Amino acid sequence: MYLTSKYLLVTLSVLTLLFSGGNLLSTHKPCHALPSSPQSQFFRGARWAFDMGSRVQLNTDSSPSSMSFLGLDFYSDLHFAGKHRGDIVAQVYTFDMRNLSSDQFISSARFDYAPCIIAPNLILLPQGKLNLKFGHIWHPYGLRNQINTTQTLRQLISVDSMGLMLDWGAELHGELNIFSYNLSLGSGSGKWFSRNNDTYMGVMRLGIHGDHPTFSYLPFKIGLSTLKARIQSAQGIIERWRAGLDVQYSGPIGFLFEGSLGEDFNAMGSKYPRDALTAIAELNWRSMNERWMLYFQQRYVSYDLQTEAGVMQSSLNDMTQAQSNSPSVSTLDLPQKHSSTLGLLYSPLNSLFLAAELVADYEKSNMTPRIQARYRW
């Protein structure tokens, strides 16, 4: 199934290139518009971009770790019978994570390519009331689906709350007056589609946005999310449910918050469930020209593992969640996790992005610097 999924991905990529006249594009700026003539009757306004970057983390107890990536992004509007019917995004990346871990076994196995987003988005009802997205998609739990931070140091996702960061599936979404809604169903298999072990992931988010006359166009969003999943992870099959609240305010000083609670059950291991609590909060400031962004994040992750002897505290490590597009990793032996992050983003040129973070881990009593350079054109 792994090889079949890879061949399917390559076939889809080739067909996309053929239909689009061999041009790739990205939803991120900057991107290059195709010549106005000749114009494909199916793909219109197609744009493409290369995306490359590298990040380094300076570890206090080991040698520095690093990760590099190179990606191709394609975006286009879709037209049928002369009418705009939706759009498509296709992103395929290669990752070099061999220096991400000091463990030689892990290091030797972390060079790979992966689909990030491969998703047509079709308009079913006008004015954004009902749309259908399918393929390899971000599922709509919490902040991450609302704010794109793909391949950046700054992350707004708690892997400990999600089933999988990316998964094959389908999503219905739209906006009705002050409400926005997302309802998705995924395979629960992650990077490569599989129906082994009866995995699945169902996610739902209902939001209220202030960009409406009812709220005088106030710059806020509030969302309620829920997730029920049976997913494939490094520890085997994990059965998970979550309920979460997310809040966004985008004034001169922005504020973000996401909190979740729920339960995990390792179907292949312990017969006792774990009660989960995760939270992330961020304050951020953008310069007037939007070339600078300063942010401060607080993260908290805690698990209560029910055992015959009583209750044992454990947690998941969320600090490397942005390093991979693989399923989330659960670890039962780590202590409670509480960390702070001070970050700075700077874009001196339209295509160049520089980032730096300083992460304080309160349990380990250490400070971890991280830097990243990224170029898109």
C-alpha positions in Angstrom: 0.0 0.0 0.0 2.9 2.3 0.7 4.4 1.9 -2.8 0.9 2.1 -4.4 0.3 5.4 -2.7 3.6 6.7 -3.9 2.9 5.7 -7.5 -0.6 7.2 -7.2 1.0 10.5 -5.9 3.5 10.6 -8.8 0.7 9.9 -11.3 -1.5 12.7 -10.0 1.5 15.1 -10.1 2.2 14.2 -13.7 -1.4 14.6 -14.7 -1.6 18.0 -13.0 1.5 19.1 -14.9 0.1 17.9 -18.2 -3.3 19.6 -17.7 -1.6 22.9 -16.5 0.8 23.0 -19.4 3.8 22.1 -17.2 3.5 25.0 -14.8 3.5 24.9 -11.0 2.3 27.4 -8.4 1.8 28.3 -4.8 -0.9 30.0 -2.8 1.9 32.0 -1.1 3.3 35.2 -2.4 5.3 35.9 -4.5 4.3 33.7 -7.4 4.5 33.9 -11.2 1.4 34.2 -13.3 1.2 32.2 -16.5 1.0 34.0 -19.8 -2.5 35.2 -20.6 -2.4 33.3 -23.9 -2.8 30.5 -24.5 -5.0 29.8 -21.5 -6.1 26.4 -20.3 -9.9 26.0 -20.3 -9.7 24.0 -17.1 -6.9 25.6 -15.1 -7.0 29.4 -15.1 -4.8 31.9 -13.3 -2.3 29.1 -12.5 0.7 30.1 -10.5 3.7 28.2 -9.2 6.6 28.6 -6.7 9.6 26.8 -5.4 9.9 26.7 -1.6 13.2 25.9 0.1 14.5 26.4 3.6 16.7 25.1 6.5 16.4 25.4 10.2 19.0 24.7 13.0 18.3 24.0 16.7 21.1 24.4 19.2 20.7 21.7 21.8 22.4 22.1 25.2 22.9 18.4 25.9 23.9 17.3 22.3 25.2 18.5 19.0 23.1 20.9 16.9 20.2 19.4 15.0 18.9 20.6 11.7 16.2 20.0 9.0 16.1 21.2 5.4 13.3 21.0 2.8 12.6 21.7 -0.8 9.1 21.9 -2.2 7.1 22.6 -5.4 3.7 24.4 -5.0 1.0 24.6 -7.6 -2.3 26.6 -7.4 -5.0 27.3 -10.0 -8.6 28.3 -10.3 -10.9 25.5 -11.7 -13.3 26.3 -14.5 -16.1 24.0 -15.9 -18.4 25.1 -18.7 -17.0 28.6 -18.6 -17.7 29.2 -14.9 -15.5 29.3 -11.9 -16.1 26.1 -9.9 -13.3 26.1 -7.3 -9.5 25.9 -7.0 -6.8 23.4 -6.5 -3.6 23.4 -4.4 -0.8 20.8 -4.8 2.3 20.8 -2.7 5.0 18.1 -2.8 8.1 18.4 -0.5 11.3 16.6 0.1 12.7 16.6 3.7 16.2 16.0 5.0 15.9 15.2 8.7 18.9 13.0 9.1 20.5 15.6 11.4 17.3 16.2 13.4 18.1 13.5 15.9 21.3 12.2 17.5 19.9 8.7 17.4 21.6 7.0 14.4 18.7 4.7 13.7 16.3 7.6 13.5 18.7 9.8 11.6 19.3 7.2 8.9 15.6 7.0 8.2 14.5 10.6 7.9 15.2 11.5 4.2 12.0 11.3 2.3 9.5 13.1 0.1 5.9 13.7 1.1 2.7 15.3 -0.1 1.7 18.3 2.0 -1.5 19.5 0.5 -3.0 18.0 -2.6 -6.6 19.2 -2.6 -9.2 20.4 -5.1 -11.7 22.7 -3.5 -15.1 22.7 -5.3 -17.9 25.3 -5.0 -21.2 23.5 -4.3 -23.3 26.5 -3.4 -22.5 30.2 -4.3 -21.2 32.9 -1.9 -19.1 30.5 0.1 -22.1 28.7 1.6 -21.0 25.2 0.8 -17.7 23.9 -0.6 -16.1 20.4 -0.9 -12.4 19.9 -0.4 -10.8 16.4 -0.8 -7.4 14.8 -1.1 -4.5 15.3 1.4 -5.7 18.1 3.6 -5.2 19.8 7.0 -8.1 18.8 9.1 -10.1 21.7 10.7 -9.3 21.4 14.4 -8.5 24.7 16.3 -6.2 27.4 15.1 -4.0 25.6 12.6 -6.6 25.3 9.9 -7.4 29.0 10.1 -3.8 30.4 10.0 -1.3 28.9 7.6 2.1 28.4 9.3 3.3 25.5 7.1 7.1 24.9 7.2 7.7 27.8 9.6 9.2 27.9 13.0 6.1 29.6 14.4 3.5 27.0 14.9 -0.2 27.2 16.0 -0.9 23.5 16.4 -0.7 21.1 19.3 -0.1 17.6 17.9 -1.2 16.3 21.2 -4.7 17.6 20.4 -4.9 16.5 16.8 -5.3 13.0 15.4 -2.8 13.7 12.5 -1.5 16.9 11.2 -2.3 15.9 7.6 -4.4 13.1 6.3 -6.3 11.8 3.3 -10.0 12.6 3.4 -12.7 15.0 2.5 -14.1 18.2 4.1 -17.4 20.2 3.7 -16.9 23.8 4.7 -18.5 27.3 4.3 -19.8 30.5 5.9 -23.4 31.4 6.8 -23.7 35.0 8.0 -21.7 35.2 11.2 -21.0 31.4 11.3 -18.3 29.3 9.7 -18.3 25.5 9.7 -15.9 22.7 8.8 -16.8 19.0 8.8 -14.2 16.5 7.7 -13.6 12.7 7.6 -10.1 11.3 7.1 -8.5 7.9 6.7 -6.4 8.1 9.9 -3.4 6.7 8.0 -1.4 9.9 7.6 1.1 10.5 4.7 0.2 7.5 2.6 -3.4 6.3 2.3 -4.2 3.0 4.0 -7.3 1.3 5.3 -5.3 -1.1 7.5 -6.4 -1.5 11.2 -9.8 0.3 10.5 -8.3 3.7 11.1 -10.3 6.9 10.7 -10.5 10.5 11.8 -13.6 12.7 12.1 -13.2 16.4 12.9 -15.7 19.2 13.2 -15.3 23.0 13.9 -18.0 25.6 14.3 -16.9 29.2 14.4 -18.2 32.8 14.8 -16.3 35.6 13.1 -16.6 39.3 13.9 -16.1 40.4 10.3 -19.8 41.0 9.9 -22.2 43.9 10.4 -23.7 42.1 13.5 -20.4 42.7 15.4 -19.4 46.0 13.7 -16.7 44.2 11.8 -14.6 43.5 14.9 -11.4 41.5 14.2 -12.1 38.4 16.2 -12.9 34.7 15.7 -14.1 32.1 18.1 -14.3 28.4 17.4 -15.4 25.2 19.0 -13.8 22.0 17.7 -14.2 18.3 18.3 -12.3 15.2 17.1 -12.9 11.5 17.2 -10.2 9.3 15.7 -8.6 5.9 15.5 -5.1 6.7 14.1 -1.9 5.0 13.2 1.0 6.3 15.3 4.6 5.3 16.2 3.2 3.6 19.4 0.6 1.7 17.4 -3.2 2.3 17.1 -4.3 5.3 19.2 -8.0 5.9 19.8 -8.6 9.6 20.6 -11.3 12.1 21.3 -10.9 15.9 21.9 -13.0 18.9 22.5 -11.4 22.4 22.1 -11.9 26.1 22.1 -9.9 28.6 20.0 -9.9 32.4 20.1 -8.3 34.9 17.7 -8.0 38.7 17.9 -6.1 40.5 15.2 -5.8 44.1 16.5 -2.5 46.1 16.7 -1.5 43.5 19.3 -2.9 40.1 18.3 -4.0 37.4 20.7 -4.4 33.7 20.0 -5.6 30.9 22.3 -6.4 27.2 22.0 -7.3 24.8 24.7 -8.3 21.1 24.5 -9.3 18.3 26.7 -10.1 14.7 26.0 -8.8 11.1 26.2 -6.3 8.8 24.5 -6.4 5.0 24.5 -3.6 2.9 23.1 -5.4 0.0 21.4 -2.2 -1.9 21.0 -0.8 -1.3 24.5 -2.1 -0.2 27.8 -5.8 -1.0 28.4 -6.2 2.2 30.5 -7.1 5.6 28.9 -5.2 8.8 29.4 -7.0 12.0 30.3 -5.5 14.8 28.2 -5.2 18.6 28.7 -3.4 20.9 26.2 -3.2 24.7 25.9 -1.4 27.2 23.7 -1.6 31.0 24.0 0.2 33.7 21.9 0.6 37.5 21.9 2.0 39.0 18.7 2.8 42.3 17.2 3.3 43.2 13.5 5.1 46.3 12.2 3.2 48.7 10.0 4.9 47.4 6.8 4.3 43.8 8.0 7.9 42.9 7.5 8.5 42.2 11.2 6.5 40.1 13.6 7.3 39.5 17.3 5.4 36.8 19.2 5.4 35.2 22.6 3.9 31.7 23.2 3.0 29.7 26.3 2.4 25.9 25.9 1.2 23.4 28.4 0.6 19.7 27.9 -0.4 17.2 30.6 -1.7 13.6 30.7 -3.2 11.6 33.6 -2.5 7.9 32.9 -4.9 5.7 34.8 -3.2 2.6 36.2 -4.0 -0.1 38.7 -1.6 1.5 41.2 -3.2 5.0 40.8 -2.6 8.0 38.6 0.7 8.7 36.9 1.5 12.1 35.3 2.9 11.9 31.8 2.9 14.0 28.7 3.8 14.4 25.0 6.7 16.4 23.7 5.3 19.1 21.5 8.5 21.0 20.7 9.3 19.1 17.5 5.8 19.1 16.1 6.7 21.4 13.2 9.6 19.2 12.1 7.6 16.5 10.3 4.5 15.7 8.4 4.3 12.2 9.9 1.7 11.1 12.4 1.9 12.5 15.9 4.1 10.6 18.4 2.9 9.7 21.8 5.3 9.0 24.7 4.2 7.8 28.1 7.4 8.4 30.1 7.9 12.1 29.7 7.0 14.5 32.5 4.5 17.2 32.3 5.4 19.8 29.6 5.4 23.5 30.2 7.3 25.8 27.8 7.6 29.5 26.7 8.7 30.7 23.2 9.9 34.1 22.2 10.0 34.4 18.4 10.9 37.0 15.7 10.0 36.8 12.0 11.6 39.2 9.4 11.1 39.4 5.7 13.8 41.8 4.2 12.7 40.8 0.7 9.4 39.6 -0.8 10.8 36.1 -1.3 13.1 35.8 1.8 11.9 34.9 5.3 14.1 34.8 8.4 13.0 33.5 11.8 14.5 33.0 15.2 13.0 31.4 18.4 14.2 31.0 22.0 12.4 28.2 23.7 12.4 27.8 27.5 11.7 24.3 28.8 10.7 24.6 32.5 10.9 20.9 33.2 14.4 20.5 31.7 15.5 24.0 32.9 17.2 24.8 29.6 17.0 27.4 26.8 16.9 26.2 23.2 17.7 28.7 20.3 16.3 27.9 16.8 16.8 29.8 13.6 15.4 29.4 10.1 16.0 30.8 6.6 13.4 30.3 3.9 13.2 31.4 0.3 10.2 31.2 -2.0 10.1 32.3 -5.6 
